[in-house]
Amino acid sequence: MIHSVLDFCLRQRLLIVLLSVALLGYGWYSAQQVPIDAIPNVGENQVIVLTEWAGRSPKDVEDQITYPLSIALQAVPGSKSVRGKSMFGFSFVQVTFDDDVDFYWARSRVAEQLTTVNGSLPEGVVPTLAPDATALGQIFYYVLEPPKDMDLAELRSKQDFFIKYALQSVDGVAEVASIGGYVKQYQIEVDPDELRYHNIPLSKVIDSVKASNIDVGAKTVETGGMEFIVRGKGFIGADKTEQETIEQINSTVITVSKGVPIRISDVAQVQTGPAFRRGALDFNGHESVGGVVVMRYGENPRKVIERVQSKIDSLETELGGIKIHGVYDRSVLIDETVSTLTEALIHETIITIAVMVLFLLHIRASIIIAITLPMAVLMSFIAMKTFGVDANIMSLAGIAIAIGTMVDMGIIILENIYGSLSDWEANGSAGGPQQRLTVIRDSAAEVIPAVITAVSTTIISFLPVFFLTGRDHRLFAPLAWTKTFALVSSLIVAVIVLPMLCRIFLRSSQIPRWGQLAAGAGLGCLTAALCWFVWGDHIAEGSSLTLYAATVFAAVAGFLLGWWVTCEKIRSMDENPTSRFVRFLYAGRLRLALRYKLLMLSLPAVIIVLGAGAWFGLPTVLRPVEKVVSLLGADLNQVPGYVDAKHVFTGLKSDDWIALDEGSWFYMPSLYPAASFSQAMEILQAQDTLIKGIPEVENVLGKIGRVESALDPAPAAMVETYVMLKPRAEWREGITARQIWDEINKV
């Protein structure tokens, strides 16, 4: 079967080339469409129900809201657990589902179940679902920088009634949660003595204000053949200024006593003021107003952030001097994650080209690997898009880890074909072009079964990862999937595409000398023109070369490359000094190993012991040996130097999470649970001011309490601080990240 496949691929090279180009195009498209995030979503598949009951204690919220909701939501089909949390004025209920339950199906079932419990909740209390986002949905934090004459209350109004709704309209945004500043409200401060004097209960004052703040409809009237809609206007503040609205409330009639109306102004004072708040924001030591952009489930974070930033750019001209300053942007970490794979791919390709040129002295052979490696990577993205595997640091790490094996498969088949062609040409190229195809086919078929076996073994070794459960499965499964995709893709490319490329590129040059010189001159002129007109700015930024010197260097390099490619021939590896030197070294080591077998076998044993000691710790590995020796009446710990030697390797530290260098830190000091809001705010501002004074710190964003989102159940005494660092080039000389962290802790 392998011979038949190779025959078809070698003879139908136009079809294979067209299919390869189509795969490259679709692979590039898939790479742009696959959602890219920094880390995999390891959160549980859950739906959060938020219920507000303003001013009520956690005990009341627990008894009358959280408990009834928790009992009712246990009947939701597919639910695994129901957890409730009661806070001052809020209830959070989390319904967790199995991982195989569809996210939106779970939300619809929870919403359906909520309709059965509304009647048992206190009057006016309505439970709502959290936005359709995950715990990793908070992708963009921003603060508002106001003009000098704007206070925090007006700034918060701009955030709540203009900026928030504008950003929520962006495709892919589930919610924009506001925090900081003061929510302006009309406050009625009732005088209890006046209520007692007029014999009016407080509830009647509340009812009268509610009754005065309503529009009514009065059907229609007809006159002159026309129909007019009658509307009774009663909304407080409609088309009124703030002072006129206060006067409206003051003139509201509560009751009539002896023919005299008693108004709000008779028993209370009306004013505007800040609403009760359980969250605040600080930026570099100054209280501020900001928001958190929450991404919708399943969206591409990078594209959503791009759309949000585009919307912000279009908004700022309409904000009257307010600037929207992005503080935390997930796309920075995403770009660094993608650049890791890109750099690994570029470096691996360059190294492979250098190795192939060094060992084969044939540039066109290295071009084959340079084509097949990116092609296999793009095919991996096609598989990721097809199977719904998102791109993140774990899944991209799977591709990066597999790159070495992917290159090896191509090199093994390529070198075998190259060696067979060199022998065939050395024997006079008998049989002509048809025999050349046979040589390529037979030499490829000779090693392909071994390559398939090696790849299959590697793929099977990752099967246990797919049987993990819970968070471990969500964390490591993307790596196993993408490594499998990459290996299978590289195997397909090595079997189908690589032999066809060998037919095109692996041949001894028959071009006359004048053609070789012309090709070198043409490529030299092309590289010189590119260097002068296209690469000039990049060269000036990235090197100390002048543009003229770089152009001359590019012209010479282009000439040599063009001349070399057009005159190179397929030579036997025995003619290559590098190959002869490597074989000489290997032959000497092999003779030594065969002569001193016991010594050579002891080296792997020592490596196994030291490796196990480095992993688990030498004290743990040597403990059975110490017990056996102690049975013989000896104590190894009494041997001079033994204790120090075994503590050279104490074992690797383990962690259940991956460490990422985002260029920012999350600092979270603890306060007493009963700490007051004003005390927490005072501590936060003092802390942020001191941290901002560290030269390496660019910005400090501090938060106490919760943003107005069901995804943030933080209590008012919880302090969260985001410390954004400057680029390392701007740090003080000799200072390390650990020293900066120690300075923050000293604060």
Disulfide bonds with the S-S distance in Angstrom:
none
